[in-house]
Amino acid sequence: MFKMARRKVPWILVFEAALALRARWNTLPRDDRRRLTVLARKSRGNPMALTSEERREFRRIASGIDAMGLARDLAPFGRRLRGGRH
């Protein structure tokens, strides 16, 4: 069953999303990228594992990634996933 699901993943779209995210990631200063990595690892995906100060810092740094710009960059790919016109 896993093999069938894996075959249905549009890998080119995953690759395009990774490239877009990497471009945004690289716009952050090196120190901020390192700190965001440390905070993400510490949280293990659970924001409540961070102190309120660390959560504030995470949000401050992550806001530099420009999530709305990333969404705009990826929007054309969303139509392909939903089966709309290409």
N, C-alpha and C positions, 0 to 999 in steps of 0.2 A: 504494500500500500504506500509506503514512504517513497518508493521509486517512482510511482505514478505521480505523486504530488510534486516531487522534485522536477520531473520532466515538464510539468505544467507551469513552472515558474518562468516568467519572462526575464531571463538572465540579462539580456541587453539593457532592460529598464533598471534592473538592480545595479548594474555597472554604471549607468548614467547617473543614477541617484548618488552613488558612492563618489563619483567624480565631482558632482555639484557640491556635495557636503564637504569634500576635501578642500575644494577651492575656498569655501567659506571658512573652514577651520584654519587654513593657512593665512587668512587675513588677520587672525588674532596674534598679538605679540607672543613671543616664545614663552615668556614667564606666565602669561595668562593660560596658554595651552597646557603648560605643565601643572599649574595649580588646578585647572578644571579637571585634568586627568586624575590627579590625586583625590579630589573631592568625589568624583564619580566612582572611583574604586572604593573609597571609604564608605560611600552610601550603599554600594551593592544594589543599586536600583531603587532603594528606599530612601526618599528624601528625609524621612523622620529619623534616620540614623545619623544625620548631620545636626549640628547645633543650629540655632536660629541664625547666628552670625555666619556660619558656613553656608547655609541656604541662601542668605542674602548675597554673599560673595559669589556663589554659584550662579544665581540669577543675573548679577551684574556682569559677570564675565560672559555668560551664555548669550546675553542680549547683544553682544558684539558680533555674533554669528549672523544676525539679520535673518531670523526664521521666516519672516514674510517674504523677503527676497528669494530665499530658498524655495518657498512654496510657489512663488511665481515662476521660478526656473523649472520646477518639476510639474507644473500644471499641464503642459501639453502631453506629458506622459500619462497622466491620469485618465485622459480620454481613451488611450489605448487599452488600459487595464479594464475599463468599464465596457469596452466593446463599441465605443462611439466611432464617429468618422475619424480617419487618420489625417 
